[in-house]
Amino acid sequence: MTMWNKILALLDAQFGFQSTKASSKVKKMRQGYDNQTNELVIWLEYRVRVKTNQPSQSDTKTDPKVLRQAAVKKQRSVMNDLIARSNRLKRW
């Protein structure tokens, strides 16, 4: 298993798409350097095609929609931080 496949599997698990995805892919879009924090920044694109013929599940512990919503709420602060860093990098 390559590193990109491992990253893809982790993203699928993080966002709850293991059982509902038809396909997913991750791609490196660009990379830059944040002089303010002395960090290398890499932008990734993660795409998921979800199966459309999934039966609805009522159990909130296994319902993919509920799991995705929980993951999105948990990651909101991380995404805001990434956006802020991206905006700082654009100014350089």
Summary of the structure (lengths in Angstrom):
residues: 92
radius of gyration: 16.0
end to end distance: 36.6
largest distance: 48.8
contacts: 194
relative contact order: 0.18
helix: 43%
strand: 28%
